[in-house]
Amino acid sequence: MTEILLIRHGETDWNVEKRLQGHHDIDLNREGVRQVAALGRALLDEPLDAIFSSDLKRALGTAQGIAIPRGMSVQLHKGLRERCFGALEGLLHPEIHARYPDEYAAWKRRDIDANYPPGEFQAETLREFSARAIAAITGLANTPGCRKIAIVTHGGVLDSVYRHARNMGYEHPRDFDVLNASINRVSWDGAHFQILKWADVAHLAHATLDESDNAA
């Protein structure tokens, strides 16, 4: 049995603006840096055998906030990247709706085989992305000698793992949270994921109070 701490990266300006990030390599913003510091403190005494991360800066910066205080290294894995949305990346939601109305409608109804025009990067269908994300997570969960690992990744990957664990199709509207800098605990028995605790952000609320006290 392997326990996975599945962590979404901290906040970016594009998260705040609701600008589609995908494979675009966006840094954490000031709030994201604060979230990462709080996350690192919360996990400092948690036993971890390894820390893995998407190679995009927003995920790597989050993973380093966990690893550096512990004296650990981060192992990068491109399979943990967010879904690539092709030409839709870099656009605000209303801009996508205006420029690509058919693609926008397919995205919103979670059409698993819809593809999008290529942009700076080649788009993935939801089916392709989900298969890639689940394969990456299961591969890391099967790492020899690892009983508890942290994986820092993106919202779409968390969504895929949750749906896979619950046997929930993509046509089902998302009725669960996928939060920046959240800790999502999942077990892997070699065949199945089980959700242990989801969308834990208690560490972020406590950090706000602590930082306010220090600032005063």
C-alpha positions in Angstrom: 0.0 0.0 0.0 1.3 3.4 -1.0 -0.1 6.7 0.4 0.1 9.6 -2.0 -0.1 13.2 -0.9 -1.5 14.7 -4.1 -0.9 18.4 -4.1 -2.0 21.1 -6.5 0.4 23.9 -7.1 0.1 27.3 -5.4 -1.8 30.2 -6.9 -0.7 32.0 -10.1 -1.9 35.3 -11.5 -3.5 33.3 -14.4 -5.5 31.3 -11.8 -6.9 34.6 -10.4 -7.6 36.0 -13.9 -9.2 32.6 -15.0 -6.8 32.5 -17.9 -6.2 29.0 -19.2 -2.7 27.8 -18.4 -2.3 24.3 -19.7 1.4 23.8 -20.7 2.2 27.5 -20.4 5.0 27.9 -17.8 3.5 30.4 -15.3 5.2 31.3 -12.0 3.5 31.4 -8.6 2.2 34.8 -7.6 2.7 36.4 -4.2 -0.2 34.6 -2.7 1.0 31.3 -4.2 4.4 31.8 -2.5 2.7 32.4 0.8 0.6 29.2 0.3 3.8 27.2 -0.5 5.5 28.4 2.7 2.5 27.3 4.7 2.4 24.0 2.9 6.0 23.4 3.6 5.5 24.1 7.3 2.5 21.9 7.5 4.3 18.9 6.0 7.7 19.4 7.6 7.3 16.5 10.0 5.4 14.2 7.6 7.5 11.2 6.7 8.0 11.1 2.9 10.0 8.7 0.9 10.1 10.8 -2.2 8.8 14.1 -3.7 7.7 14.2 -7.4 6.6 17.2 -9.4 5.5 18.3 -12.8 8.3 20.2 -14.5 6.3 23.4 -14.9 7.4 26.2 -12.7 4.2 26.7 -10.7 4.4 23.0 -9.6 8.2 22.8 -9.2 8.2 26.0 -7.0 5.5 24.4 -4.9 7.4 21.1 -4.6 10.6 22.9 -3.6 8.7 24.6 -0.8 8.1 21.1 0.6 11.5 19.6 -0.2 14.0 22.3 0.7 13.1 22.7 4.4 13.4 18.9 4.7 16.7 18.6 2.9 15.1 16.5 0.1 15.3 16.7 -3.7 12.4 17.0 -6.2 12.2 14.5 -9.0 10.6 15.9 -12.1 8.1 14.1 -14.3 6.6 15.6 -17.5 3.7 13.2 -17.3 2.4 15.2 -14.3 1.8 18.3 -16.5 -1.6 19.9 -16.9 -3.6 19.1 -19.9 -2.5 20.9 -23.1 -5.3 23.0 -24.6 -3.5 24.1 -27.8 -4.7 27.5 -29.1 -7.0 28.0 -26.1 -4.1 28.5 -23.7 -3.3 32.0 -22.6 -6.9 33.1 -23.1 -9.5 34.3 -20.6 -12.7 32.2 -20.5 -14.8 34.9 -22.3 -12.1 35.2 -25.0 -12.2 31.4 -25.6 -16.0 31.6 -25.9 -15.8 34.4 -28.4 -13.0 33.0 -30.6 -13.7 29.3 -30.4 -17.4 28.9 -29.5 -17.6 25.2 -30.6 -14.4 24.3 -28.7 -15.6 26.2 -25.7 -18.9 24.3 -25.6 -17.1 21.0 -25.9 -14.7 22.0 -23.1 -17.6 23.0 -20.8 -19.5 19.8 -21.4 -16.3 17.7 -20.8 -16.4 16.1 -24.2 -13.8 13.4 -23.7 -12.7 13.2 -27.4 -12.9 16.9 -28.3 -9.7 18.3 -29.7 -8.7 21.9 -30.1 -6.6 23.8 -32.7 -2.9 23.7 -32.1 -1.2 26.7 -30.6 2.3 27.0 -29.2 1.8 23.4 -28.1 -0.2 20.5 -29.5 -3.6 20.0 -27.8 -4.6 16.8 -26.0 -8.1 15.3 -25.9 -9.5 14.8 -22.4 -9.2 11.0 -23.0 -5.5 11.3 -23.9 -4.8 13.6 -21.0 -6.5 11.4 -18.5 -4.7 8.3 -19.6 -1.4 10.1 -19.5 -2.1 11.5 -16.0 -3.3 8.3 -14.5 -0.4 6.4 -16.0 2.1 8.9 -14.5 0.5 8.7 -11.0 0.3 4.9 -10.9 3.8 4.6 -12.1 5.1 6.8 -9.4 2.9 5.1 -6.8 4.7 1.8 -7.8 8.2 3.2 -7.1 10.1 0.5 -5.3 10.8 1.3 -1.6 8.3 4.1 -1.4 5.4 3.8 1.1 4.5 7.5 1.2 5.1 10.0 -1.5 4.2 13.6 -2.3 3.2 14.4 -5.9 2.9 18.1 -6.9 0.8 18.6 -10.0 -2.1 20.5 -11.5 -5.9 20.8 -11.2 -6.7 18.6 -14.2 -4.6 15.8 -12.8 -6.3 15.9 -9.5 -9.6 15.9 -11.3 -8.6 12.8 -13.2 -7.4 10.9 -10.1 -10.6 11.7 -8.2 -12.8 10.6 -11.0 -10.8 7.4 -11.5 -10.9 6.6 -7.8 -14.7 7.2 -7.6 -15.4 5.5 -11.0 -16.9 8.8 -12.1 -17.3 9.6 -15.8 -16.2 13.0 -17.2 -19.8 13.7 -18.2 -20.6 14.1 -14.5 -20.2 17.7 -13.4 -17.4 18.4 -10.9 -19.0 18.3 -7.5 -15.7 18.2 -5.6 -13.0 20.9 -4.9 -9.7 21.2 -6.7 -7.9 23.9 -4.7 -4.5 25.6 -4.9 -1.9 24.3 -2.5 -4.4 21.7 -1.1 -3.3 18.3 0.3 -5.3 15.4 -1.1 -4.6 12.0 0.5 -5.0 9.0 -1.7 -4.0 5.4 -1.2 -2.9 2.9 -3.9 -3.0 -0.8 -3.4 -1.4 -1.8 -6.7 -4.8 -1.9 -8.5 -7.1 0.8 -7.1 -7.0 4.4 -5.7 -8.9 5.2 -2.6 -9.6 8.7 -1.5 -8.6 9.2 2.2 -9.0 12.9 2.6 -9.6 15.5 -0.1 -9.1 19.3 -0.5 -7.4 19.9 2.9 -6.4 23.6 3.1 -6.6 24.0 6.8 -2.8 24.9 6.8 -3.5 27.9 4.6 -6.0 29.5 7.1 -3.7 29.0 10.0 -0.8 30.5 8.0 -2.8 33.7 7.4 -3.3 34.2 11.1 0.3 33.5 11.9 1.6 35.9 9.2 -0.8 38.6 10.3 0.6 38.3 13.8 4.2 38.5 12.5 3.5 41.5 10.3 2.1 43.4 13.3 
